[in-house]
């Protein structure tokens, strides 16, 4: 029991250390929402500065030791404030990927500054004066300094709590943590608040580092080694939750302490080395929390913030010139072995470059077209490499068989981890990929008997003719070229378009039948497979593999390559990988400070050239203004086409509704806590009928739409379509039943042309590739055939509404749901759109259920009207019936709205 008690006390001391290291990051993320990879660098810098000051001022006096720690922390805080003002202030609304890479660039720069100033050796700090000894607990020694740490953790927690609770600054911080946009609306200067918060967080990190001076040496690797631990604390506790950070640090530290205490144990005849599970358990806990409670143990769900996305040029299969350029590049790469006699190192660099091309391209596949940020892509690279190494060292398999089967290791890992990851979004998804990658790394790092532990595995060399480096280079070139062609081909298949659609507009993608989560999962699997191939090529090229190749650093390397080349171009990861390898392998021959150069380049790209190196030709070369493609007309003339379509079959004012019931809504309700958004509402709609659902704001109209469309699940009641229940079906499944949907705020796929938007919708309807003429016919039905080759992002809003309508009609639905179809449109555009819908309803015998605030639109185009108020149906009938209904008049606060506007 004495040993257990000592281990638990060690856990408490580690709790304070880990909590203090993570506290600053918790505060920064809670307010600024920045994924700060540089947090470990500020910690490291604080440790080195505290070491230098303590060595200069001496440690004989208490003031010299503790003063060194405080002064170091203040210097780090000032530096952090300057970095926040000059760099981070410009990227708060950028996508998480750009934030991560900017802070990683700062990490690289600080790392080389520390190397330049203090050198590569580890530096042992002094003991705290007066606390060099130990106390006796149950006849066992326990360091006096660790007792101080145990007390400091809760003390600083209370001090920070008091700061945030009883000061104006703390009030602003707490308000920003909950809703920083509202705080800005109240007139608080967000810029200086963020600067103060970033400086405070960095000050605490440096202070935590200084307190570790008597316990651990100052080391150049401490920045990246720390970041995985503090991310685990922040995620487990809850992003932005300070008590949560302390609880997470306590759980992690005590679990590790218990594992060390248990040591080697035999369970059911199997020997388990618990002491080797300390890292594994930390990341298992992190992954479990993200899967079951993504916002953390004591955190709250974070509101998604709008991110400023850079405009993206359309992807295209490439011209003949592009293909010739790719062929010329292949030929050029094939000539490098002939130059090996003059420059032997050149072929080694290009061998690395080829492997990194494939690794970066596999990451681009999910980060670019699929729009998912993975902080742990090195896991699939490493699993592929280790699978190959183990098949060789443990089973002595031949190389050809290993090359065929080992990449499946990356595929299987991506299949398992991706299934969980795609169920989250944004920063939660990114953190879960990091947790999985760190889990794999920790298993490999601590499983000495099987994976070789920190030493890795050696002796994995090519066989036969491939043992000659020149021939292995050619082999790698062919494998990489084929892989890149396959990746590129996939992007332009219906599956690739579905990925891009899911990224551009998830709600619209679901509404045309794209199963987003399944598509994203499949993208993970494909990316994992190609990452696995690159890992196998790597292990044979190097002859060995170590856990470093699965670390956070390798994953970030991949992200750097993608950004360096350009995340918005297929050629981006190839250019980025070559550039990165040249910087890493070539520049490092002449200078040991290559990381700082890379960091400066990354900052330049993030701040000034977010499109990467491949965008230079567009930014700095003359590009003539694009004109409309042959056969196109200016946007303002598009309305003429729609009018011509309508004239062919204008709807009769005496249209009579007749037909079978297509949709029956029976006693549906939706409850949020004690509030009923919709309460026991029933209605039906017949084939060919246009049914309007109106009511004041908050009446429950959109809630009903979302329940019918599959975006919400009813609390009670049933919805039947063609006699079949829609219970339990998501939006994509409901689409497949024959229900189309448009949204109040029209959404289309902005990175695609108008024609491609329609092709994506038709691909889902036909489950096969659709030719351009078929899509053009569909565009003609909504009057957009003349702008087929324009980017969807260039359309006027009225044309976006028509394009969305055309996509919703692609699978010939029996029922069309339209949520405020004319919102944001001019009066003339409103009637043009609704006449088009009326015409299509007549031609196709299609039922239309729509909500609308414009009463004149409702009264002129609806065959029947339902009126909602406070979640209940209060009236039903024709326009004349509704206009004379006293209860409806009371709801709308007078007669004028229902009489003069409608003209009745």
C-alpha positions in Angstrom: 0.0 0.0 0.0 2.9 2.4 0.7 4.1 2.0 -2.9 0.6 2.6 -4.2 0.3 5.8 -2.1 3.7 7.1 -3.3 2.6 6.4 -6.9 -0.7 8.3 -6.4 1.2 11.2 -4.9 3.5 11.1 -7.9 0.4 11.3 -10.0 -0.8 14.4 -8.1 2.5 16.1 -8.8 2.3 15.2 -12.5 -1.3 16.4 -12.4 -0.2 19.9 -11.5 2.6 19.9 -14.1 0.3 18.7 -16.8 -2.6 21.0 -15.8 -0.3 24.1 -15.8 1.2 23.2 -19.1 -2.3 22.8 -20.6 -4.1 25.6 -18.8 -2.8 28.3 -21.1 -3.8 26.4 -24.2 -7.3 25.8 -22.7 -7.8 29.6 -22.2 -6.5 30.4 -25.6 -8.7 27.9 -27.4 -11.8 28.9 -25.3 -11.6 32.5 -26.5 -9.6 32.6 -29.7 -10.6 29.2 -31.1 -7.0 28.7 -32.4 -5.4 25.3 -32.7 -2.1 26.6 -31.3 0.7 24.2 -32.2 3.2 26.8 -31.0 2.1 26.3 -27.4 4.8 23.8 -26.8 7.4 26.2 -28.2 6.4 28.9 -25.7 6.7 26.3 -23.0 10.2 25.3 -24.3 11.3 28.9 -24.6 10.2 29.6 -21.1 12.2 26.6 -19.8 15.4 27.7 -21.6 15.1 31.3 -20.5 14.5 30.3 -16.9 17.5 28.1 -17.1 19.7 30.9 -18.4 18.5 33.5 -15.9 18.9 31.0 -13.0 22.4 30.2 -14.1 23.3 33.9 -14.4 21.6 35.2 -11.2 22.4 32.1 -9.1 20.1 29.9 -7.2 21.4 30.5 -3.7 18.6 33.0 -3.0 15.0 32.3 -3.3 14.6 35.4 -5.4 17.2 34.3 -7.9 15.4 30.9 -8.6 11.8 32.1 -8.6 12.6 35.4 -10.1 14.2 33.7 -13.1 11.0 31.7 -13.7 8.7 34.8 -13.5 11.0 37.0 -15.6 11.2 34.2 -18.3 7.4 33.9 -18.3 7.0 37.7 -18.7 9.4 37.8 -21.7 7.5 34.9 -23.3 4.2 36.7 -22.8 5.5 39.8 -24.5 6.8 37.8 -27.4 3.5 35.9 -27.7 1.6 39.2 -27.7 3.7 40.5 -30.6 3.2 37.2 -32.6 -0.5 37.4 -32.0 -0.7 41.0 -33.3 1.5 40.4 -36.3 0.4 36.9 -37.4 -2.5 35.3 -35.6 -4.8 38.3 -35.7 -5.0 37.9 -39.4 -6.1 34.3 -39.5 -8.8 33.9 -36.7 -11.5 33.3 -39.3 -9.3 31.1 -41.6 -9.9 27.3 -41.7 -8.4 25.3 -39.0 -5.7 23.9 -41.4 -4.3 27.4 -42.0 -4.3 28.2 -38.2 -2.5 25.0 -37.5 0.1 25.5 -40.1 0.7 29.2 -39.1 1.3 28.1 -35.5 3.4 25.2 -36.6 5.5 27.7 -38.6 6.1 29.7 -35.4 7.1 26.4 -33.7 9.7 25.8 -36.4 11.1 29.3 -36.1 11.3 29.2 -32.3 12.9 25.8 -32.4 15.8 27.1 -34.6 16.1 30.2 -32.5 16.5 28.0 -29.4 19.0 25.8 -31.3 21.0 28.9 -32.3 21.1 30.4 -28.8 21.5 27.3 -26.6 22.8 24.6 -28.8 21.6 21.0 -29.3 22.6 19.6 -25.9 20.1 18.9 -23.1 20.6 21.4 -20.2 20.0 20.3 -16.6 18.5 23.0 -14.4 19.2 23.7 -10.7 17.3 22.5 -7.7 14.9 24.9 -6.0 16.6 26.5 -3.0 15.3 25.0 0.3 13.4 22.2 -1.5 16.3 19.9 -2.4 15.4 17.2 0.1 12.6 14.7 0.7 10.0 14.0 3.3 9.1 10.6 4.8 5.7 9.2 4.1 5.1 5.7 5.6 8.8 5.1 5.6 9.2 6.1 2.0 10.8 9.2 0.6 8.9 11.8 -1.4 10.6 14.9 -2.9 9.8 18.2 -1.1 9.6 20.0 -4.4 6.8 17.6 -5.6 4.8 18.4 -2.5 5.0 22.1 -3.5 3.8 21.1 -7.0 0.8 19.2 -5.6 -0.2 22.4 -3.8 0.6 24.8 -6.7 -1.8 23.1 -9.1 -5.0 23.7 -7.1 -3.7 27.1 -6.0 -3.2 28.4 -9.5 -6.6 26.9 -10.5 -8.2 29.0 -7.8 -6.2 32.1 -8.7 -7.3 31.8 -12.4 -10.9 31.1 -11.3 -10.8 34.3 -9.2 -9.3 36.3 -12.0 -12.0 35.2 -14.4 -14.8 35.5 -11.8 -14.1 38.9 -10.2 -12.4 41.1 -12.8 -13.7 42.9 -15.8 -11.1 41.1 -17.9 -12.4 37.8 -16.6 -16.0 38.8 -17.4 -14.9 39.5 -21.0 -13.1 36.2 -21.2 -16.0 34.2 -20.0 -18.4 36.0 -22.3 -16.1 35.4 -25.3 -15.9 31.7 -24.4 -19.6 31.4 -24.7 -20.3 33.8 -27.6 -17.5 36.0 -28.9 -19.6 37.4 -31.8 -22.2 38.8 -29.3 -19.3 40.2 -27.3 -18.1 42.1 -30.3 -21.6 43.4 -31.0 -21.6 44.9 -27.5 -18.6 47.0 -28.4 -15.8 45.1 -26.7 -12.5 45.4 -28.6 -12.0 41.7 -29.6 -8.5 42.3 -31.0 -6.9 43.5 -27.8 -8.9 40.9 -25.8 -7.4 38.1 -27.9 -3.9 39.6 -27.6 -4.3 39.7 -23.8 -5.6 36.1 -23.7 -2.9 34.8 -25.9 -0.2 36.5 -23.8 -1.8 35.2 -20.6 -1.9 31.6 -22.0 1.7 31.8 -23.1 2.7 33.3 -19.8 1.1 30.4 -17.9 2.9 27.9 -20.3 6.3 29.5 -19.7 5.6 29.6 -15.9 4.7 25.9 -16.0 8.0 25.2 -17.9 10.0 27.1 -15.3 8.5 25.1 -12.5 9.7 21.9 -14.2 13.3 23.2 -14.2 14.4 21.1 -11.2 12.6 18.0 -12.6 13.5 17.8 -16.3 16.2 19.0 -18.6 15.7 21.7 -21.2 15.5 19.8 -24.6 14.9 20.8 -28.2 12.4 18.0 -28.6 10.2 19.1 -25.7 7.9 21.3 -27.9 6.5 18.5 -30.0 6.6 16.0 -27.2 4.5 18.2 -25.0 1.9 19.1 -27.6 0.3 15.7 -27.8 -0.1 15.6 -24.0 -1.6 19.1 -23.6 -4.0 18.5 -26.6 -5.2 15.4 -24.8 -5.9 17.4 -21.6 -7.7 20.1 -23.5 -9.8 17.6 -25.5 -10.7 15.3 -22.6 -11.5 18.1 -20.2 -13.4 20.2 -22.7 -12.1 22.8 -25.1 -12.2 26.0 -23.1 -13.1 24.4 -19.7 -10.5 25.2 -17.0 -12.0 22.8 -14.4 -12.2 20.2 -17.2 -8.5 20.7 -17.9 -7.7 20.0 -14.2 -9.9 16.9 -14.2 -8.4 15.6 -17.4 -4.9 16.1 -16.1 -5.8 14.3 -12.9 -7.3 11.3 -14.7 -4.4 11.0 -17.1 -1.7 11.3 -14.4 -3.3 8.9 -12.0 -4.0 6.3 -14.7 -0.4 6.5 -15.6 0.7 6.2 -12.0 -1.5 3.2 -11.4 -0.1 1.5 -14.6 3.4 2.0 -13.3 2.4 0.6 -9.9 0.8 -2.5 -11.5 3.9 -3.2 -13.5 3.8 -6.7 -14.9 0.7 -8.7 -14.2 -0.6 -12.1 -15.4 -4.3 -12.0 -16.4 -6.0 -15.2 -17.6 -2.6 -16.7 -18.3 -1.4 -13.7 -20.3 1.4 -11.4 -19.1 0.4 -7.8 -19.4 3.1 -5.1 -19.0 0.9 -2.2 -17.6 4.0 0.0 -17.3 4.2 0.0 -21.1 0.5 1.2 -21.4 1.0 4.7 -19.9 1.0 6.5 -23.2 -1.6 4.2 -24.8 -4.2 4.7 -22.0 -3.9 8.5 -22.4 -4.8 8.5 -26.0 -7.4 5.7 -25.6 -9.2 8.0 -23.1 -8.9 10.9 -25.5 -10.4 8.9 -28.3 -13.3 7.6 -26.2 -14.2 11.1 -25.0 -14.2 12.4 -28.5 -16.4 9.6 -29.8 -19.0 9.7 -27.0 -18.8 13.3 -25.8 -16.8 15.4 -28.3 -17.1 18.6 -26.3 -15.2 17.0 -23.4 -16.1 15.9 -19.8 -16.9 19.4 -18.5 -17.0 21.3 -21.8 -20.0 22.5 -23.8 -20.7 22.0 -27.5 -18.9 24.7 -29.4 -20.8 26.8 -31.9 -19.4 26.5 -35.4 -17.8 29.7 -36.5 -17.9 31.0 -40.0 -14.6 30.5 -41.7 -13.3 32.7 -44.5 -12.8 30.3 -47.4 -10.6 31.4 -50.3 -12.2 31.2 -53.7 -11.3 28.0 -55.4 -10.8 27.7 -59.2 -12.7 24.8 -60.8 -10.9 21.5 -61.1 -10.8 20.2 -64.6 -9.4 17.0 -66.1 -6.6 19.0 -67.8 -5.8 20.1 -71.3 -3.5 18.4 -73.8 -0.8 20.9 -72.7 -1.3 19.9 -69.1 -0.9 16.2 -70.0 2.2 16.9 -72.0 3.6 18.8 -69.0 3.0 15.8 -66.7 4.6 13.5 -69.2 7.6 15.8 -69.4 7.9 15.8 -65.6 7.8 12.0 -65.6 10.6 11.9 -68.1 12.6 14.5 -66.2 12.3 12.4 -63.0 13.4 9.4 -64.8 16.7 11.1 -65.8 17.8 11.7 -62.2 19.6 8.3 -61.8 21.8 9.1 -64.7 23.0 12.2 -62.8 23.8 10.1 -59.7 27.5 9.7 -60.6 28.0 13.5 -60.5 25.6 14.2 -57.6 25.0 11.0 -55.7 22.9 12.8 -53.1 20.5 14.0 -55.8 18.9 10.6 -56.3 18.4 10.1 -52.6 16.6 13.4 -52.4 14.3 12.5 -55.3 13.7 9.1 -53.9 12.4 10.8 -50.7 10.5 13.3 -52.9 8.7 10.5 -54.8 7.5 8.9 -51.6 6.4 12.2 -50.1 4.6 13.1 -53.3 2.3 10.1 -52.8 2.0 10.7 -49.0 1.0 14.3 -49.5 -1.4 13.4 -52.4 -3.1 10.9 -50.3 -3.6 13.5 -47.6 -4.8 16.0 -50.2 -7.4 13.6 -51.3 -9.3 14.0 -48.0 -8.2 17.6 -47.2 -8.9 19.1 -50.6 -11.8 17.5 -52.5 -13.3 16.0 -49.4 -12.7 19.0 -47.1 -11.6 17.1 -44.0 -8.6 18.0 -41.9 -6.6 15.1 -40.5 -4.0 15.8 -37.9 -3.1 12.1 -37.8 -2.5 11.0 -41.4 1.0 9.7 -40.5 -0.8 6.8 -38.8 -1.7 5.2 -42.2 1.8 5.9 -43.6 3.3 4.3 -40.5 0.9 1.3 -40.3 1.7 0.5 -43.9 5.5 0.7 -43.2 5.3 -1.3 -40.1 3.1 -3.9 -41.7 5.8 -4.4 -44.4 8.6 -4.5 -41.8 6.8 -7.0 -39.7 6.0 -9.3 -42.6 9.7 -9.3 -43.5 11.2 -9.6 -40.1 8.6 -11.9 -38.5 7.4 -14.0 -41.4 10.2 -13.6 -44.0 7.7 -12.9 -46.8 9.1 -12.0 -50.2 9.1 -8.4 -51.3 6.6 -8.8 -54.1 4.0 -10.3 -51.7 4.7 -7.6 -49.1 4.3 -4.8 -51.7 0.9 -6.2 -52.6 -0.5 -6.8 -49.1 1.3 -4.4 -46.7 -0.6 -1.3 -48.0 -3.8 -3.0 -46.8 -2.6 -2.2 -43.3 -3.1 1.5 -44.0 -6.4 0.8 -45.6 -7.7 -1.2 -42.6 -6.5 1.4 -40.1 -8.2 4.1 -42.2 -11.4 2.0 -42.4 -11.5 1.6 -38.6 -10.5 5.1 -37.6 -12.3 6.9 -40.4 -15.6 5.3 -39.4 -15.5 7.1 -36.1 -13.8 10.3 -37.4 -16.4 11.1 -40.1 -19.1 11.2 -37.4 -17.6 14.4 -36.1 -16.9 17.7 -37.9 -14.4 20.5 -37.7 -11.9 20.7 -34.9 -13.5 17.6 -33.2 -12.8 15.4 -36.3 -9.2 16.8 -36.5 -8.6 16.0 -32.8 -10.0 12.5 -33.1 -7.6 11.8 -36.0 -4.8 13.1 -33.8 -5.9 10.8 -31.0 -6.0 7.7 -33.2 -2.6 8.5 -34.6 -1.1 9.1 -31.2 -2.7 5.8 -30.0 -1.0 3.9 -32.8 2.3 5.7 -32.2 2.2 5.0 -28.4 1.5 1.3 -29.0 4.4 1.0 -31.4 6.7 3.1 -29.2 6.0 1.0 -26.1 5.7 -2.5 -27.5 9.4 -3.4 -27.5 9.0 -7.1 -27.9 7.0 -6.9 -31.2 7.7 -3.5 -32.9 11.1 -2.9 -31.5 9.9 0.1 -29.4 11.8 3.3 -29.8 14.6 1.5 -31.7 12.2 0.4 -34.5 12.8 -2.4 -37.0 15.8 -2.7 -39.3 16.9 -4.9 -42.2 14.1 -4.3 -44.6 15.8 -4.0 -48.0 14.7 -4.5 -51.6 15.3 -7.8 -53.1 16.7 -9.0 -56.4 17.2 -6.5 -59.1 15.5 -3.8 -57.0 18.4 -4.0 -54.5 20.2 -1.7 -56.9 19.2 1.8 -55.8 18.8 3.0 -59.3 16.3 0.3 -60.2 14.4 0.8 -56.9 14.1 4.4 -57.8 12.6 3.5 -61.2 10.2 1.1 -59.4 9.1 3.8 -57.0 8.7 6.3 -59.8 6.3 3.9 -61.7 4.3 3.0 -58.5 4.0 6.7 -57.5 3.0 7.7 -61.1 0.3 5.1 -61.3 -1.0 5.9 -57.8 -1.2 9.6 -58.6 -3.0 8.9 -61.8 -5.5 6.8 -59.9 -6.0 9.5 -57.3 -6.5 12.1 -60.0 -8.9 9.8 -61.9 -11.0 9.3 -58.7 -11.4 13.0 -58.2 -13.2 13.2 -61.6 -15.5 10.2 -61.1 -19.0 10.6 -59.7 -17.6 9.6 -56.4 -15.1 12.5 -56.6 -17.8 14.9 -57.4 -19.8 13.6 -54.5 -16.9 14.3 -52.2 -16.6 17.9 -53.4 -20.3 18.4 -53.1 -20.3 17.2 -49.5 -17.5 19.7 -48.8 -19.1 22.6 -50.6 -22.7 22.4 -49.2 -23.4 19.4 -46.9 -27.1 20.2 -46.6 -27.6 20.5 -50.4 -25.6 17.3 -50.9 -27.8 15.3 -48.5 -30.9 16.8 -50.1 -29.9 15.3 -53.5 -29.2 11.9 -52.0 -25.5 12.0 -51.3 -24.8 9.9 -48.2 -22.2 12.3 -46.8 -20.8 10.2 -44.0 -20.4 7.2 -46.2 -18.7 9.2 -48.9 -16.3 10.7 -46.4 -15.6 7.3 -44.9 -14.8 5.9 -48.3 -12.5 8.8 -48.9 -10.6 8.0 -45.7 -10.2 4.4 -46.8 -8.8 5.4 -50.2 -6.4 7.9 -48.7 -5.3 5.4 -46.1 -4.6 2.8 -48.8 -2.4 5.2 -50.8 -0.7 6.5 -47.6 0.0 2.8 -46.9 1.7 2.4 -50.3 3.9 5.4 -49.6 4.8 3.9 -46.2 5.8 0.6 -47.8 8.0 2.4 -50.4 9.6 4.3 -47.5 10.5 1.4 -45.4 12.2 -0.4 -48.3 14.0 2.8 -49.4 15.4 3.3 -45.9 15.8 -0.2 -44.8 14.3 0.6 -41.4 11.3 2.1 -39.7 11.0 3.9 -36.3 8.0 5.3 -34.3 9.1 8.8 -35.3 7.5 8.2 -38.7 4.1 8.0 -37.0 4.5 11.0 -34.8 2.6 14.3 -34.8 5.6 15.8 -36.7 5.1 13.5 -39.7 1.4 14.3 -39.9 2.1 18.0 -39.8 4.8 17.5 -42.5 2.1 16.2 -44.8 -0.1 19.2 -44.1 2.8 21.5 -44.7 3.4 19.8 -48.1 -0.2 20.2 -49.1 -0.3 23.9 -48.2 3.1 24.6 -49.6 2.0 23.4 -53.0 -1.6 24.5 -52.8 -4.6 22.7 -51.3 -6.8 24.0 -54.2 -5.0 22.3 -57.0 -4.4 18.6 -57.8 -0.8 19.4 -58.6 -0.4 21.2 -55.3 0.8 18.3 -53.1 3.3 17.1 -55.8 4.9 20.6 -56.0 4.7 21.0 -52.2 6.3 17.6 -51.5 9.2 18.3 -53.8 9.7 21.8 -52.4 9.6 20.4 -48.8 12.0 17.6 -49.4 14.5 19.9 -51.1 14.3 22.3 -48.2 14.6 19.5 -45.7 17.3 17.4 -47.4 19.2 19.8 -49.5 19.2 23.1 -47.5 20.0 21.1 -44.3 23.3 20.2 -45.9 24.4 23.8 -45.8 22.6 25.1 -42.7 21.2 23.5 -39.6 18.6 26.2 -39.4 16.5 25.0 -42.3 13.4 24.8 -40.0 13.4 28.6 -39.6 13.5 29.1 -43.3 10.6 26.7 -43.8 8.7 28.4 -41.1 9.1 31.8 -42.8 7.9 30.3 -46.1 4.8 28.8 -44.4 3.9 32.1 -42.8 4.3 33.8 -46.1 2.0 31.4 -47.8 -0.6 31.4 -45.1 -0.7 35.2 -44.9 0.0 36.3 -48.5 -0.4 33.3 -50.8 -3.0 30.9 -49.3 -3.3 29.2 -52.7 0.3 27.8 -52.4 3.1 27.8 -54.9 1.0 26.6 -57.8 -1.1 29.8 -57.5 1.8 32.0 -58.2 1.2 31.8 -62.0 -2.3 33.0 -61.5 -1.4 35.8 -59.1 1.7 37.2 -60.8 0.9 36.6 -64.5 -1.5 38.4 -66.7 -4.8 36.5 -67.0 -7.3 38.0 -69.4 -10.8 38.5 -68.0 -12.8 35.4 -68.6 -15.6 35.8 -71.1 -18.7 33.7 -71.3 -18.2 30.4 -73.1 -19.5 29.9 -76.6 -23.3 29.9 -76.6 -23.6 31.7 -73.2 -25.4 34.9 -72.6 -24.7 37.7 -70.0 -26.4 36.9 -66.6 -29.0 39.6 -66.9 -30.5 38.0 -70.0 -31.0 34.6 -68.4 -34.5 35.5 -67.3 -35.6 35.5 -71.0 -34.9 31.8 -71.2 -37.0 31.0 -68.2 -39.9 33.1 -69.6 -39.8 31.1 -72.8 -40.0 27.9 -70.9 -43.1 29.1 -69.0 -44.9 30.4 -72.1 -45.1 26.9 -73.5 -47.4 25.8 -70.7 -48.6 28.6 -68.5 -50.7 27.4 -65.6 -54.4 28.0 -65.6 -55.9 30.2 -62.9 -58.7 27.8 -62.4 -56.4 24.8 -61.7 -58.4 22.2 -59.8 -56.6 19.8 -57.4 -57.3 16.2 -57.9 -55.3 13.1 -57.1 -54.1 10.6 -54.5 -52.7 11.7 -51.2 -48.9 11.7 -51.6 -47.9 12.8 -48.1 -49.7 12.3 -44.8 -48.4 14.0 -41.6 -50.1 12.6 -38.5 -49.9 14.2 -35.1 -46.2 15.1 -35.4 -44.5 17.0 -32.6 -41.1 18.3 -31.9 -40.0 19.1 -28.3 -36.9 20.9 -27.1 -36.9 20.5 -23.3 -40.0 22.1 -22.1 -40.6 24.0 -25.4 -42.8 22.6 -28.1 -41.7 23.8 -31.5 -44.5 21.8 -33.2 -47.3 20.2 -31.3 -49.7 17.5 -32.7 -49.9 18.8 -36.2 -51.6 16.8 -39.0 -52.2 17.5 -42.7 -51.9 15.8 -46.1 -51.1 16.9 -49.6 -52.2 15.4 -52.9 -50.4 14.7 -56.1 -50.2 17.8 -58.2 -51.2 20.1 -55.4 -49.4 23.2 -54.3 -49.8 23.5 -50.5 -48.5 26.6 -48.6 -47.5 26.5 -45.0 -47.5 30.0 -43.4 -47.3 31.6 -40.0 -45.4 34.2 -38.1 -41.7 33.7 -37.1 -41.3 30.9 -34.7 -44.6 29.2 -35.7 -42.8 25.9 -36.5 -42.8 26.0 -40.3 -39.1 25.2 -40.8 -39.2 22.6 -38.0 -42.0 20.7 -39.9 -40.0 21.0 -43.1 -36.9 19.6 -41.5 -38.9 16.7 -40.0 -40.4 15.8 -43.3 -37.0 16.2 -45.1 -35.1 14.1 -42.6 -33.0 16.9 -41.0 -34.9 16.5 -37.7 -36.4 13.5 -36.0 -40.0 14.0 -34.7 -40.5 13.6 -30.9 -43.8 11.9 -31.7 -46.2 11.3 -34.5 -45.8 9.7 -38.0 -45.0 10.9 -41.5 -46.1 8.7 -44.4 -45.1 9.2 -48.0 -46.9 7.1 -50.6 -48.2 5.0 -47.7 -44.8 4.2 -46.3 -43.5 5.6 -43.0 -40.4 7.9 -43.2 -39.6 7.2 -39.6 -35.8 6.7 -39.0 -34.8 7.8 -42.5 -32.1 10.5 -43.0 -32.2 13.2 -45.6 -30.4 11.1 -48.3 -32.8 8.1 -47.8 -35.8 10.4 -47.9 -34.5 11.9 -51.2 -34.3 8.3 -52.6 -38.0 7.8 -51.9 -38.9 10.6 -54.2 -38.8 13.9 -52.2 -36.9 16.9 -53.4 -35.9 19.9 -51.2 -34.8 23.5 -51.5 -33.7 25.7 -48.6 -34.5 29.1 -47.4 -30.9 30.2 -48.1 -30.1 28.6 -51.4 -26.9 26.5 -51.5 -25.1 25.1 -54.5 -21.6 23.7 -55.0 -19.6 26.8 -55.4 -16.4 25.2 -56.7 -18.2 23.6 -59.7 -19.7 25.0 -62.8 -23.5 25.2 -63.2 -23.4 22.2 -65.5 -21.4 20.2 -63.0 -23.8 21.0 -60.3 -26.6 19.5 -62.4 -24.5 16.5 -63.3 -23.9 15.8 -59.6 -27.6 15.8 -58.9 -28.3 13.6 -62.0 -25.5 11.2 -61.0 -27.2 10.5 -57.8 -30.6 10.1 -59.5 -29.2 7.7 -62.2 -26.5 6.0 -60.1 -24.2 6.3 -63.1 -22.2 8.9 -65.1 -24.4 11.5 -66.8 -23.5 13.1 -70.1 -23.5 16.9 -70.6 -26.5 16.9 -73.0 -28.7 15.3 -70.3 -27.6 17.9 -67.7 -28.1 20.7 -70.2 -31.7 19.5 -70.9 -32.4 19.8 -67.1 -30.8 23.3 -67.0 -33.1 24.3 -69.9 -36.1 23.4 -67.8 -35.2 26.0 -65.3 -33.8 28.6 -67.8 -30.1 28.2 -67.1 -28.8 26.5 -70.2 -27.0 29.6 -71.3 -24.8 29.8 -68.2 -24.0 26.1 -68.0 -20.3 26.7 -68.1 -20.1 29.5 -65.5 -19.0 28.8 -62.0 -22.0 28.5 -59.7 -20.3 31.1 -57.4 -20.7 33.7 -60.2 -24.5 33.4 -60.5 -26.9 36.1 -59.3 -29.0 35.0 -56.4 -32.1 34.5 -58.4 -30.2 32.2 -60.7 -28.8 30.3 -57.7 -32.4 29.7 -56.6 -33.3 28.3 -60.1 -30.2 26.1 -60.1 -31.1 24.7 -56.7 -34.6 24.1 -58.0 -33.2 22.2 -61.0 -31.0 20.0 -58.7 -34.0 19.2 -56.5 -36.0 18.1 -59.5 -33.2 15.9 -61.0 -34.6 12.6 -59.7 -38.2 13.4 -60.8 -39.6 13.8 -57.3 -43.3 13.2 -56.5 -43.1 15.8 -53.8 -41.0 19.0 -53.7 -40.3 20.8 -50.4 -39.5 24.5 -50.7 -38.5 26.5 -47.6 -39.2 30.2 -48.4 -38.3 29.8 -52.1 -38.5 33.5 -52.8 -36.6 34.8 -49.8 -34.1 37.5 -50.8 -35.5 37.9 -54.3 -36.9 41.0 -56.1 -40.6 41.0 -56.7 -40.2 40.3 -60.4 -37.9 37.3 -59.7 -40.3 36.0 -57.1 -43.2 35.6 -59.6 -40.9 34.3 -62.3 -39.7 31.5 -60.0 -43.1 30.6 -58.7 -44.6 30.6 -62.2 -41.9 28.1 -63.1 -42.6 25.9 -60.1 -46.4 26.0 -60.9 -45.7 25.1 -64.4 -43.5 22.1 -63.4 -46.0 21.0 -60.9 -48.7 20.8 -63.6 -46.4 19.1 -66.1 -45.1 16.4 -63.7 -48.2 16.0 -61.5 -45.8 16.9 -58.7 -47.0 17.9 -55.2 -45.3 21.1 -53.8 -45.2 21.9 -50.1 -43.7 25.4 -49.5 -43.4 28.0 -46.8 -43.4 31.6 -47.6 -43.4 35.0 -45.8 -44.5 36.8 -48.9 -48.3 36.6 -48.7 -48.9 37.8 -52.2 -46.9 34.8 -53.5 -48.8 32.4 -51.2 -52.2 33.7 -52.3 -51.4 33.8 -56.0 -49.8 30.3 -56.3 -51.1 28.0 -53.5 -54.0 25.7 -54.1 -54.5 25.4 -50.4 -53.0 27.1 -47.4 -52.2 25.9 -43.8 -51.6 28.4 -41.1 -49.4 27.7 -38.1 -49.1 29.6 -34.8 -47.0 28.5 -31.8 -46.5 25.1 -33.3 -50.2 24.3 -33.9 -52.3 24.3 -37.0 -55.0 27.0 -36.6 -56.5 27.3 -40.1 -56.7 25.5 -43.4 -58.4 26.5 -46.7 -58.1 28.5 -49.9 -56.8 32.0 -50.1 -60.2 33.5 -49.7 -60.9 31.3 -46.6 -57.6 32.3 -44.9 -58.1 36.0 -45.7 -61.5 36.0 -43.9 -60.4 33.8 -40.9 -60.5 35.9 -37.7 -58.0 33.8 -35.8 -55.5 34.2 -38.6 -56.1 38.0 -38.6 -55.4 38.1 -34.9 -52.2 36.1 -35.4 -51.0 38.5 -38.1 -52.0 41.6 -36.0 -54.6 43.1 -38.4 -56.3 42.7 -41.7 -54.0 44.7 -44.0 -51.4 42.0 -44.4 -54.0 39.5 -45.7 -56.1 41.7 -47.7 -54.3 44.5 -49.5 -51.1 42.6 -50.3 -52.9 39.7 -51.7 -55.4 41.7 -53.6 -58.4 39.9 -52.2 
